[in-house]
Amino acid sequence: MASTAIEKKEVTRDLDHCDIPYYVSEFVERELGNDYDSLGKLDSLIEKLSENKKHLEEQVLTVSSEVPKRIQNALKNAEDSKNSLSQLLEEESVLSESINSHLLKAQPWMEDLDVLIGQVEEIERHLAYLKWISCIEDLSDSIQQYLMTNNVPEAASTLAFMAELDIKLQESSCAHLLAFVRSTVKFWHKILKDKLTSDFEEVLAQLRWPFVGPPQSQAFGLAAPANAPEVYSNLEVLFCQLLKLQTSDELLTKPKQLPEKYPLPPSPPIVLPIQIMLNPLQKRFKYHFTGNKQTNVLNKPEWYLTQVLMWIGNHSKFLDDKIQPILEKAGSSLNAGLEFSRALVMLILEKLAADIPCLLYDDTLFCHLVDEVLLFERELYSVHGYLSSFPSCMHILSEESCFQRWLTVEKKFALQKMDSMLSSEAAWISQYKDITDVDEMKVPDCAETFMTLLLVITDRYKNLPTASRKLQFLGLQKELIDDFRIRLTQVMKEETRASLGFRYCAILNAVNYIATVLADWADNVFFLQLQQAELEVCAESETVSQLQLGQLASMESSVFDDMINLLERLKHDMLTRQVDHVFREVKDAAKLYKKERWLSLPSQAEQAVMSLSSTACPMLQTLRDRLLQLEQQLCHSLFKIFWQMLAEKVDQYIYQEIIMANHFNEGGAAQLQFDMSRNLFPLFSHYCKRPENYFKHIKEACIILNLNIGSALLLKDVLQSASENEPLKPSQPSATAALNELGVYKLAQGDVERSEDIVYRFSESPEMWIYKSLSVTGGEIGL
């Protein structure tokens, strides 16, 4: 126990080794601590530690006895695996030697067998070749037998099968076989085609085909003579037999193609029977409209265009009533009328491709050609149901050199038209000036003619086959709109000194009309499609910002937005100039009214009848005259903007320059209210139901000026309390509530926060004069 008197020494821990003294010291400190009474726990602690030691020794003994057995088993397994692997390697070596030996022995057999297999494959190819030849010869013999027995339908069906075999053999490298098949198909196709064509043309001749006159003048065609059933039966049989030759005809006949510079859409060949029906019309067309014939002149494209339309119209009923049922019975999805039209249109395209280079640089001839082609296209689509997916004249006009020339000529003639419309004597006069219901917009003739010009241009290019071409025309329209806006601006500047004159107002009406029509066009399906096309082009070229792309994609903007914004800006500038002009006249006329002696006017009780202040007459007369003048010269929407802008300026002027700049007695306040409510406001009552709402400063100032004494004193208390931030009494309203209760909303608490009420009493006067002065944002309103 003597050691307990010695000061305890701290045992440090060795972090690099397993420090047993440290752990022992920690254990003793934790179990016993500095309490001497806890030494009695030593016996139980020693006993517990002994049991733990014994338990650990038993575990060590168990493990030490089991581990060697496991290691021994693992070593034995490894040894067995090693022996098995060695045995497998020996077997692999023996087997490999055996295989190599067998391959050496079999090598001569393999070489001989390869030769035999090659010979067999060659014999098989020869056999297949001979089979194909035999098959084609058999089919050829069958066709010959069918023709000998006059069984043309079966001969045509067999030829169609042979043509299908020809198509299947196209991937073969047997050039001679392919040539043999093709020559056989060609041989029998010519025989069958000549025979069927001859018979078919004979039947068509019986029908008086082609019909050169209208349906009602056709000699046979749709008529029904005695032998009509037989003729129509032969027509159907021969038509179906010719249809069977379509496959072989497409193999042997290359369709006539226009040069690659013309972007024609792909289209299948015309079916053989309709080709035969078209032969006499094609001959007529080439006879009249090619070579040195008098009907073939560059300045008369309408001759051949009209002729083709007549042919389509003359034959449409026969094709629909007689030919279309045959096609449907044969299981074809073709439309006889459209096939007939498509073939004739191809004649037009060939003619245009030949003529356009000859007149490309003659503006008059070229423009006339384009006009006639557009008229032809319109009738072709609207009357005869031609499909936009078929080749059309617009594909020829879309060729690069022709299209650029078209754009140039279109712009040239449009600018000439703009020059003539603006220089016309009736340029600024509305065509409908005498018709009130029609002349709501008061559109001058030049603006209406210009928008008609743009509409015509749209109709001319809307059937172009590609969006890129349409976008180029849209760019031309934008240029023309901007050019017309600049011309209007130039004329407007010449009329600036007479901003209320007829021409100036006409220019303003024109600007408003163009902006309105463009906004309406922006919602048109055609221009929405162009907007989508423009979005795709911009996205590919990355020429616009992401914000602009987003606006285009979300349809927040339109293709005419830039033009509309410029026109709206011009409209606002012109309206502002007119308002300023009238306002200056109003201010000049209001000089005497501004100097009125408001403080000394007699009270209402002293006057028998209230009357308008004589000094206000010039101001109100000026307002009345100008409002009437501009109502007649401006359209309704523009005039509405004008009088509202003017009302706002007049409201501010009277409030600032007359009310705020003067003191008023009771008579002056009543006179001001009478002048405003009975004379100024009614001037605008024709344009709205409650004109006083457009003069809120004046209206509310008159309310304050005409308060009775009690209300004025109460308002004074409320405003003083609000300005001094005093707490409100239980029954006292807030300053805003007090003003609203009086009908004062525009002059809010912030406008009257510095208000003061001063009551003067003059005892020497037989009457009590009470003056109240309200200071309102730098001015004074006094009673």
C-alpha positions in Angstrom: 0.0 0.0 0.0 3.0 2.2 0.3 3.0 2.6 -3.4 -0.3 4.3 -3.3 1.3 7.3 -1.6 3.6 7.7 -4.5 2.3 10.1 -7.2 0.9 8.2 -10.1 3.0 8.3 -13.2 1.3 8.6 -16.6 1.9 5.6 -18.9 2.4 6.8 -22.5 1.2 4.8 -25.5 3.5 3.4 -28.2 1.6 3.9 -31.4 4.1 1.8 -33.5 3.7 -1.4 -31.5 1.1 -3.3 -29.6 1.6 -1.6 -26.2 0.5 -4.1 -23.5 1.6 -1.9 -20.5 -0.6 0.9 -21.8 -3.7 -1.3 -22.2 -3.1 -2.8 -18.7 -2.8 0.6 -17.2 -6.0 1.7 -18.9 -7.8 -1.4 -17.7 -6.8 -1.0 -14.1 -7.6 2.7 -14.2 -11.0 1.9 -15.7 -11.8 -0.9 -13.2 -10.3 0.4 -10.0 -9.7 4.1 -10.4 -8.5 6.1 -7.3 -11.0 4.6 -5.0 -9.3 2.5 -2.3 -12.6 0.8 -1.5 -12.6 -0.7 -5.0 -9.6 -2.8 -4.1 -12.0 -5.3 -2.8 -13.0 -6.1 -6.3 -9.6 -7.5 -7.1 -10.6 -11.1 -6.3 -13.5 -11.1 -8.6 -11.6 -9.3 -11.2 -8.7 -11.8 -11.1 -11.2 -14.7 -11.3 -12.9 -13.2 -14.3 -9.6 -12.6 -16.1 -8.5 -16.1 -15.3 -11.6 -17.5 -16.9 -11.1 -15.3 -20.0 -7.5 -16.5 -20.2 -8.6 -20.2 -20.0 -11.3 -19.7 -22.7 -8.8 -18.1 -25.1 -6.3 -20.9 -24.5 -8.9 -23.4 -25.4 -9.8 -21.6 -28.6 -6.1 -21.4 -29.6 -5.7 -25.1 -29.0 -8.8 -25.9 -31.1 -7.6 -23.8 -34.0 -4.1 -25.1 -33.8 -5.4 -28.6 -34.1 -7.8 -27.9 -37.1 -5.6 -25.7 -39.3 -2.9 -28.3 -40.1 -5.7 -30.8 -41.3 -7.1 -28.2 -43.7 -3.7 -27.3 -45.0 -2.9 -30.9 -45.5 -6.2 -31.5 -47.4 -5.5 -28.5 -49.6 -2.0 -29.7 -50.5 -3.3 -33.2 -51.3 -5.9 -31.7 -53.7 -3.3 -29.6 -55.4 -1.1 -32.6 -55.9 -4.0 -34.6 -57.4 -4.8 -31.7 -59.8 -1.2 -31.5 -60.8 -1.1 -35.2 -61.6 -4.4 -34.9 -63.6 -3.1 -32.0 -65.6 0.1 -33.9 -66.5 -1.9 -36.8 -67.7 -4.2 -34.6 -69.8 -1.1 -32.9 -71.4 0.3 -36.3 -72.3 -3.0 -37.3 -73.9 -3.3 -34.0 -75.7 0.2 -34.5 -77.2 -0.7 -38.0 -78.4 -3.9 -36.9 -79.9 -2.3 -33.9 -81.6 0.3 -36.2 -83.2 -2.5 -38.5 -84.3 -4.5 -35.7 -85.9 -1.4 -34.2 -87.7 -0.6 -37.7 -89.0 -4.2 -38.1 -90.3 -4.2 -34.7 -91.9 -1.0 -35.5 -93.8 -2.5 -38.8 -95.0 -5.9 -37.1 -95.9 -4.3 -34.1 -97.7 -4.3 -35.8 -101.2 -7.9 -36.9 -100.6 -8.9 -33.3 -99.7 -7.3 -31.9 -102.8 -9.0 -34.5 -105.0 -12.3 -33.8 -103.3 -12.0 -30.0 -103.7 -11.6 -30.6 -107.4 -14.6 -32.9 -107.5 -16.7 -30.4 -105.5 -15.7 -27.5 -107.9 -16.7 -29.7 -110.9 -20.0 -30.5 -109.3 -20.7 -26.8 -108.5 -19.8 -25.9 -112.0 -22.1 -28.6 -113.4 -24.9 -27.3 -111.1 -24.3 -23.7 -112.4 -24.4 -25.0 -116.0 -27.5 -27.0 -115.2 -29.2 -23.9 -113.6 -28.1 -21.8 -116.6 -29.6 -24.4 -118.9 -32.8 -24.5 -116.8 -33.1 -20.7 -117.1 -32.6 -20.9 -120.9 -35.1 -23.8 -121.0 -37.6 -21.8 -119.0 -37.3 -18.8 -121.2 -37.6 -20.9 -124.3 -40.6 -22.7 -122.9 -42.2 -19.4 -122.1 -41.3 -18.2 -125.6 -42.8 -21.3 -127.1 -45.9 -20.8 -125.0 -46.3 -17.2 -126.2 -45.9 -18.4 -129.8 -48.5 -21.1 -129.4 -50.9 -18.7 -127.7 -50.5 -16.3 -130.6 -51.0 -19.0 -133.2 -54.3 -19.9 -131.5 -55.1 -16.2 -131.1 -55.1 -16.4 -127.3 -53.7 -13.0 -126.8 -54.6 -12.6 -123.1 -52.6 -15.7 -122.2 -49.7 -14.5 -124.3 -49.7 -11.2 -122.6 -49.8 -12.8 -119.2 -46.9 -15.1 -120.1 -44.9 -12.2 -121.4 -45.6 -10.3 -118.1 -44.2 -13.4 -116.2 -41.1 -13.4 -118.4 -40.6 -9.7 -117.7 -40.7 -10.4 -114.0 -38.1 -13.1 -114.4 -36.0 -10.6 -116.2 -36.3 -8.2 -113.2 -35.2 -11.0 -110.8 -32.1 -11.8 -113.0 -30.8 -8.2 -112.9 -28.5 -9.1 -110.0 -26.9 -12.0 -111.9 -23.4 -11.7 -113.4 -24.4 -13.9 -116.4 -24.3 -11.1 -119.0 -25.2 -13.4 -121.9 -28.1 -14.9 -120.1 -29.4 -11.5 -119.3 -29.0 -10.4 -122.9 -30.8 -13.5 -124.1 -33.8 -12.9 -121.7 -34.0 -9.3 -122.5 -33.9 -9.9 -126.3 -36.6 -12.5 -125.9 -38.8 -10.2 -123.9 -38.1 -7.4 -126.4 -39.0 -9.7 -129.3 -42.4 -10.8 -128.0 -43.1 -7.4 -126.5 -42.8 -5.7 -129.9 -45.1 -8.3 -131.5 -47.7 -8.2 -128.8 -47.5 -4.4 -128.5 -47.9 -3.8 -132.2 -50.8 -6.2 -132.5 -52.6 -4.8 -129.4 -51.8 -1.2 -130.3 -53.3 -1.7 -133.8 -56.4 -3.3 -132.4 -56.7 -0.7 -129.7 -56.3 2.2 -132.1 -59.0 0.7 -134.3 -61.4 0.6 -131.4 -60.5 4.2 -130.5 -61.1 5.2 -134.1 -64.6 3.7 -133.8 -65.1 5.9 -130.8 -64.0 9.0 -132.8 -61.0 9.4 -130.5 -59.6 11.9 -129.8 -62.4 14.3 -129.0 -61.4 17.7 -130.4 -64.7 19.4 -129.3 -66.6 19.6 -126.0 -68.4 16.5 -124.8 -71.8 17.6 -126.1 -70.4 17.8 -129.7 -68.7 14.4 -129.7 -70.0 12.2 -132.5 -69.7 8.9 -130.7 -67.5 8.8 -127.5 -70.2 8.7 -124.8 -73.1 8.2 -127.2 -74.8 4.8 -127.5 -75.2 3.5 -131.0 -76.3 -0.1 -131.8 -72.8 -1.6 -131.7 -71.7 0.4 -128.6 -71.7 -2.6 -126.1 -69.4 -4.5 -128.5 -67.1 -1.5 -129.0 -66.8 -0.9 -125.2 -66.3 -4.6 -124.6 -63.4 -4.7 -127.0 -62.1 -1.5 -125.5 -62.0 -3.1 -122.0 -60.4 -6.3 -123.2 -57.7 -4.6 -125.2 -57.1 -2.0 -122.4 -56.5 -4.9 -119.9 -54.2 -6.8 -122.2 -52.1 -3.6 -122.7 -51.9 -3.2 -119.0 -50.3 -6.6 -118.8 -47.5 -5.3 -121.1 -46.7 -2.5 -118.7 -43.9 -4.3 -116.9 -42.1 -5.3 -120.1 -42.7 -1.9 -121.5 -41.0 -0.2 -118.5 -38.1 -2.6 -119.0 -37.6 -1.8 -122.6 -38.7 1.9 -122.9 -36.7 4.7 -121.2 -39.1 7.6 -120.3 -38.1 10.9 -121.7 -36.4 13.0 -119.1 -35.9 16.7 -118.8 -32.4 18.0 -118.0 -31.3 17.4 -114.3 -31.3 21.2 -113.6 -35.1 21.0 -113.4 -36.1 19.7 -110.0 -39.0 17.4 -111.1 -40.4 15.0 -108.5 -40.0 11.3 -109.3 -43.1 9.9 -111.0 -43.9 6.5 -112.6 -44.3 6.1 -116.4 -47.7 6.6 -117.9 -49.5 3.3 -118.3 -49.2 1.8 -121.8 -52.9 2.0 -122.9 -53.1 5.7 -121.9 -49.9 6.4 -123.8 -51.5 5.0 -126.9 -54.6 7.1 -126.3 -52.3 10.1 -126.0 -50.4 9.5 -129.3 -52.7 11.5 -131.6 -52.8 14.4 -129.1 -49.0 14.4 -128.8 -48.7 14.5 -132.5 -51.1 17.4 -132.8 -49.2 19.3 -130.1 -45.8 18.8 -131.7 -47.2 19.7 -135.1 -48.7 23.0 -134.0 -46.3 24.1 -131.3 -42.8 23.1 -132.5 -40.9 24.0 -135.6 -41.7 26.9 -137.9 -45.5 26.7 -137.6 -47.4 30.0 -137.2 -49.0 28.7 -134.0 -45.5 28.3 -132.5 -44.7 31.9 -131.3 -43.0 32.9 -128.1 -45.4 35.7 -127.4 -48.4 33.4 -127.3 -47.8 30.8 -124.7 -51.6 30.9 -123.9 -52.2 29.1 -127.2 -50.7 25.8 -126.2 -51.6 26.2 -122.5 -55.3 26.7 -123.4 -55.2 23.8 -125.9 -54.0 21.4 -123.3 -56.7 22.6 -120.9 -59.3 22.1 -123.6 -58.1 18.5 -124.3 -58.2 17.7 -120.6 -61.7 19.1 -120.3 -63.0 17.4 -123.5 -61.8 14.0 -122.4 -62.4 14.1 -118.7 -66.0 12.7 -118.8 -65.1 9.8 -121.1 -62.1 8.9 -119.0 -64.1 9.0 -115.7 -67.1 7.1 -117.1 -65.4 4.5 -119.4 -61.7 4.1 -118.6 -61.7 4.5 -114.8 -64.0 1.5 -114.2 -61.7 -0.6 -116.4 -58.7 0.3 -114.2 -60.6 -0.4 -111.0 -61.7 -3.8 -112.4 -58.1 -4.6 -113.2 -57.1 -3.8 -109.6 -55.2 -0.7 -110.4 -55.2 2.3 -108.0 -54.5 4.8 -110.8 -56.8 7.7 -111.7 -57.4 7.8 -115.5 -58.1 11.5 -115.6 -55.0 12.4 -113.6 -52.8 10.1 -115.7 -54.1 11.7 -118.8 -53.5 15.2 -117.4 -50.0 14.2 -116.2 -49.0 13.1 -119.6 -50.3 16.3 -121.3 -48.6 18.4 -118.6 -45.3 16.7 -119.5 -45.7 18.1 -123.0 -46.1 21.6 -121.5 -43.0 21.1 -119.4 -40.9 20.1 -122.4 -42.2 23.1 -124.3 -41.4 25.5 -121.4 -37.9 24.1 -121.0 -37.3 24.8 -124.7 -38.9 28.3 -124.8 -37.7 29.9 -121.5 -34.0 30.2 -122.5 -35.2 32.1 -125.6 -37.2 34.7 -123.7 -35.4 34.8 -120.4 -34.0 38.4 -120.9 -37.1 39.9 -122.5 -39.0 41.3 -119.6 -42.3 41.7 -121.4 -42.3 38.2 -122.9 -41.0 36.5 -119.8 -43.6 38.2 -117.5 -46.4 37.4 -119.9 -45.2 33.7 -120.0 -45.2 33.6 -116.1 -48.7 35.1 -116.0 -50.1 32.6 -118.4 -48.4 29.7 -116.7 -49.8 30.8 -113.3 -53.3 31.0 -114.8 -52.8 27.6 -116.4 -51.7 26.1 -113.0 -54.7 27.7 -111.2 -57.2 26.1 -113.5 -55.4 22.8 -113.7 -55.5 22.5 -109.9 -58.9 24.0 -109.1 -60.9 22.7 -112.1 -59.2 19.4 -113.0 -58.0 18.3 -109.5 -54.3 18.0 -110.5 -52.1 16.8 -107.6 -49.3 18.9 -106.1 -47.1 15.8 -105.9 -47.1 15.5 -109.8 -44.6 17.4 -112.0 -45.9 20.9 -112.8 -44.9 24.1 -114.5 -43.8 25.5 -111.1 -40.9 23.0 -111.2 -39.7 24.6 -114.4 -40.0 28.1 -113.0 -38.1 27.0 -109.9 -34.9 26.3 -112.0 -32.2 28.6 -110.6 -31.7 31.0 -113.6 -35.4 31.1 -114.4 -36.4 31.7 -110.8 -33.9 34.5 -110.2 -35.1 36.1 -113.4 -38.7 35.7 -112.1 -37.8 37.4 -108.8 -36.1 40.3 -110.7 -39.0 40.9 -113.0 -41.5 40.6 -110.2 -39.6 43.2 -108.2 -39.2 45.5 -111.2 -42.9 45.5 -112.1 -44.0 45.8 -108.5 -41.8 49.0 -108.1 -43.2 50.4 -111.3 -46.7 49.7 -110.0 -45.8 51.4 -106.7 -44.5 54.5 -108.6 -47.7 54.7 -110.6 -50.1 54.2 -107.6 -48.3 56.9 -105.5 -48.3 59.4 -108.4 -51.9 58.9 -109.2 -54.3 61.8 -108.5 -56.6 59.5 -106.6 -53.7 58.0 -104.6 -54.9 59.4 -101.2 -58.6 59.2 -101.8 -60.6 56.2 -100.6 -62.5 54.3 -103.3 -65.4 53.8 -100.8 -65.5 57.3 -99.4 -69.2 57.6 -100.2 -70.1 54.2 -98.6 -70.0 54.6 -94.8 -70.3 50.9 -94.0 -67.5 49.9 -96.3 -65.2 52.8 -95.6 -64.5 52.1 -91.9 -60.8 52.0 -92.4 -60.8 55.1 -94.7 -58.0 53.3 -96.7 -56.5 55.5 -99.4 -56.4 54.0 -102.9 -52.6 53.6 -102.9 -52.5 51.5 -99.7 -55.3 49.2 -100.9 -53.7 48.8 -104.3 -50.4 48.0 -102.6 -51.9 45.3 -100.4 -53.7 43.9 -103.4 -50.3 43.8 -105.2 -48.8 41.8 -102.2 -51.8 39.5 -102.2 -51.4 38.8 -105.9 -47.7 38.1 -105.4 -48.6 35.6 -102.7 -51.1 33.9 -105.0 -48.4 33.7 -107.7 -45.8 32.0 -105.6 -47.8 30.0 -103.0 -47.8 26.9 -105.3 -44.0 26.8 -105.6 -42.8 23.2 -104.9 -40.1 24.0 -102.3 -40.2 26.1 -99.1 -36.8 27.7 -99.9 -38.2 29.3 -103.1 -41.3 30.5 -101.2 -39.0 32.1 -98.5 -37.2 34.0 -101.3 -40.5 35.4 -102.5 -41.4 36.2 -98.9 -38.1 38.2 -98.7 -39.2 40.1 -101.8 -42.5 41.0 -100.2 -40.7 42.3 -97.1 -38.5 44.4 -99.3 -41.5 45.9 -101.0 -43.3 46.6 -97.7 -40.2 48.4 -96.4 -39.8 50.3 -99.6 -43.5 51.4 -99.5 -43.1 52.4 -95.8 -40.1 54.6 -96.7 -42.1 56.2 -99.5 -44.9 56.9 -97.2 -42.4 58.4 -94.7 -41.0 60.7 -97.4 -44.5 61.9 -98.4 -45.4 62.3 -94.7 -42.3 64.6 -94.1 -43.5 66.8 -97.0 -46.8 67.2 -95.2 -45.4 67.7 -91.7 -46.4 71.4 -91.6 -50.0 70.4 -92.3 -50.2 67.5 -89.9 -54.0 67.9 -89.7 -54.4 68.0 -93.5 -56.2 65.5 -95.6 -53.1 63.9 -97.1 -51.3 63.6 -93.8 -54.4 61.8 -92.4 -54.6 59.6 -95.5 -50.9 58.6 -95.0 -51.7 57.7 -91.4 -54.7 55.6 -92.4 -52.5 53.9 -95.0 -49.9 53.0 -92.4 -52.5 51.7 -90.0 -54.2 49.6 -92.7 -51.0 47.9 -93.9 -50.0 47.1 -90.3 -53.5 45.7 -89.6 -53.5 43.5 -92.7 -50.0 42.2 -92.1 -51.0 41.2 -88.5 -54.0 39.3 -90.0 -51.8 37.6 -92.5 -49.5 36.4 -89.7 -52.2 34.0 -88.6 -52.8 32.7 -92.1 -51.9 29.0 -92.4 -49.7 29.6 -95.5 -47.6 32.2 -93.6 -47.5 30.0 -90.5 -46.0 27.2 -92.7 -43.4 29.7 -94.0 -42.6 30.6 -90.4 -41.9 27.0 -89.6 -39.8 26.7 -92.8 -37.9 29.8 -91.8 -37.3 28.4 -88.3 -35.8 25.3 -89.8 -33.5 27.3 -92.1 -32.4 29.6 -89.2 -31.7 26.6 -86.9 -29.5 25.0 -89.6 -27.6 28.2 -90.4 -27.4 29.5 -86.8 -27.9 33.1 -87.9 -30.3 34.1 -85.2 -30.2 33.9 -81.4 -31.7 31.2 -79.3 -34.3 33.7 -78.0 -35.5 34.5 -81.6 -35.6 30.8 -82.4 -37.7 30.2 -79.3 -40.1 33.0 -80.3 -40.5 31.7 -83.8 -41.0 28.1 -82.5 -43.6 29.2 -79.9 -45.4 31.3 -82.5 -45.0 34.4 -80.4 -43.7 36.3 -83.4 -44.6 36.2 -87.1 -42.8 36.5 -90.4 -44.0 40.1 -90.6 -43.1 41.2 -87.1 -40.2 43.5 -88.1 -42.3 45.3 -90.7 -45.3 45.6 -88.3 -43.0 47.1 -85.6 -41.7 49.7 -88.0 -45.1 50.6 -89.2 -46.5 50.9 -85.7 -43.6 53.2 -84.7 -44.4 55.4 -87.7 -48.1 55.4 -86.8 -47.3 56.4 -83.2 -45.0 59.2 -84.3 -47.6 60.6 -86.7 -50.3 60.4 -84.1 -48.1 62.1 -81.6 -47.4 64.9 -84.0 -51.1 65.4 -84.6 -51.9 65.4 -80.9 -49.1 67.9 -80.2 -50.4 70.2 -83.0 -53.9 70.2 -81.7 -52.7 70.6 -78.1 -50.7 73.7 -79.0 -53.8 75.2 -80.6 -55.7 74.4 -77.4 -53.1 76.0 -75.2 -53.1 79.1 -77.3 -56.9 79.3 -77.1 -56.8 78.7 -73.3 -54.6 81.7 -72.5 -57.5 83.9 -71.4 -59.1 81.1 -69.5 -55.9 80.5 -67.7 -55.9 84.1 -66.5 -59.5 84.0 -65.3 -60.0 85.7 -61.8 -61.1 82.6 -60.0 -60.7 84.1 -56.6 -63.3 86.8 -57.2 -66.1 85.2 -59.1 -69.6 85.4 -57.8 -71.0 82.4 -56.0 -73.6 80.1 -57.6 -76.4 81.6 -55.3 -75.7 85.1 -56.7 -76.3 83.9 -60.3 -79.7 83.2 -61.8 -78.3 80.6 -64.2 -74.8 79.2 -64.5 -73.3 79.8 -67.9 -70.0 78.9 -69.7 -67.1 81.1 -69.0 -66.6 83.4 -71.9 -62.8 82.8 -71.8 -63.3 79.1 -72.1 -65.2 79.4 -75.4 -62.1 79.6 -77.7 -60.5 76.6 -76.1 -63.6 74.4 -76.3 -64.4 75.6 -79.8 -60.9 74.6 -80.9 -61.2 71.2 -79.3 -64.6 70.7 -80.9 -63.5 71.7 -84.4 -60.4 69.6 -84.4 -62.2 66.5 -83.0 -64.8 66.8 -85.7 -62.2 67.3 -88.4 -60.1 64.3 -87.4 -63.1 62.1 -86.8 -63.9 62.5 -90.5 -60.4 62.1 -91.7 -59.0 59.3 -89.5 -60.3 55.7 -89.3 -62.1 54.8 -86.1 -59.2 52.9 -84.4 -56.8 55.8 -85.1 -59.2 58.5 -84.0 -59.8 56.6 -80.7 -56.1 56.6 -80.0 -55.9 60.3 -81.0 -58.7 61.6 -78.7 -57.5 59.6 -75.8 -54.0 60.9 -76.1 -55.4 64.5 -76.5 -57.7 64.0 -73.5 -54.7 63.0 -71.4 -52.7 66.1 -72.4 -55.7 68.4 -71.8 -56.3 66.9 -68.4 -52.7 67.4 -67.3 -52.6 70.9 -68.8 -55.8 72.2 -67.1 -54.8 70.5 -63.8 -51.3 71.9 -63.8 -51.6 75.3 -65.5 -55.1 76.4 -64.4 -56.2 74.6 -61.2 -52.8 74.2 -59.6 -51.7 77.7 -60.5 -54.7 79.6 -59.2 -56.8 80.2 -56.0 -60.5 79.7 -56.1 -63.3 81.0 -54.0 -66.7 79.3 -53.8 -67.9 80.9 -57.1 -64.7 80.1 -58.9 -64.8 76.5 -57.9 -68.4 76.1 -59.0 -67.7 77.9 -62.3 -64.7 75.6 -63.0 -66.8 72.5 -62.3 -69.6 73.8 -64.5 -67.1 74.5 -67.4 -65.6 71.1 -67.1 -68.6 68.8 -66.4 -71.2 70.6 -68.6 -68.9 71.7 -71.5 -65.5 70.0 -71.7 -66.6 66.5 -70.8 -69.6 66.4 -73.2 -67.3 67.2 -76.1 -66.0 63.6 -75.7 -69.3 62.0 -74.8 -69.8 61.1 -78.4 -66.8 58.8 -78.3 -67.3 57.1 -75.0 -70.0 56.7 -72.3 -68.1 58.2 -69.4 -65.7 60.9 -70.7 -64.9 62.2 -67.2 -62.9 59.0 -66.6 -60.4 60.4 -69.1 -60.0 63.6 -67.1 -59.4 62.2 -63.7 -57.2 65.0 -62.5 -59.7 67.6 -63.4 -62.7 65.6 -62.1 -61.1 64.9 -58.7 -59.7 68.4 -58.3 -63.2 69.8 -58.8 -64.4 67.4 -56.1 -61.9 68.8 -53.7 -62.5 72.4 -54.7 -66.3 72.1 -54.1 -66.2 70.4 -50.7 -68.4 72.0 -48.1 -66.8 73.4 -44.9 -67.5 70.4 -42.7 -66.1 67.9 -45.1 -63.0 70.1 -45.8 -62.2 70.4 -42.1 -62.6 66.6 -41.6 -60.3 65.9 -44.6 -57.8 68.4 -43.2 -57.6 66.5 -39.9 -57.2 63.2 -41.6 -54.5 64.4 -43.9 -52.6 66.2 -41.1 -52.8 63.0 -39.0 -51.4 61.0 -41.9 -48.6 63.5 -42.5 -47.6 63.5 -38.8 -48.0 59.7 -38.5 -50.4 60.1 -35.6 -52.4 57.1 -34.6 -55.9 57.0 -35.9 -58.9 57.5 -33.6 -61.3 54.6 -33.4 -63.8 56.1 -35.7 -61.4 58.1 -37.9 -60.7 56.7 -41.5 -57.3 56.5 -43.1 -56.2 59.2 -45.5 -56.7 56.9 -48.5 -60.1 55.8 -47.3 -61.2 59.4 -46.7 -60.1 60.4 -50.3 -61.7 57.3 -51.8 -64.9 58.1 -50.0 -65.0 61.5 -51.6 -64.4 59.9 -55.1 -60.7 60.9 -55.2 -58.6 58.0 -56.5 -56.0 59.6 -58.9 -54.9 62.1 -56.3 -53.9 59.5 -53.8 -52.6 60.0 -50.3 -49.1 60.5 -51.7 -50.3 63.4 -53.8 -51.8 65.3 -50.9 -49.5 64.3 -48.1 -48.3 67.9 -47.7 -51.8 69.3 -47.6 -52.7 72.1 -45.2 -56.0 73.7 -44.3 -56.0 77.4 -43.3 -59.3 78.9 -42.3 -59.5 82.7 -42.4 -62.5 84.6 -40.8 -63.1 88.2 -41.6 -65.3 89.6 -38.7 -65.7 93.0 -40.4 -67.4 91.4 -43.3 -71.1 91.0 -43.2 -70.6 87.4 -44.5 -68.2 84.8 -43.3 -65.5 84.1 -45.9 -63.7 80.8 -45.4 -60.7 80.1 -47.4 -59.1 76.8 -47.5 -55.9 76.1 -49.2 -54.7 72.6 -50.1 -51.1 72.3 -51.1 -50.9 69.4 -53.6 -47.5 68.3 -54.9 -46.0 71.7 -55.5 -49.3 73.6 -56.4 -52.2 75.0 -54.4 -55.9 74.4 -54.5 -57.7 77.1 -52.5 -61.2 77.8 -51.5 
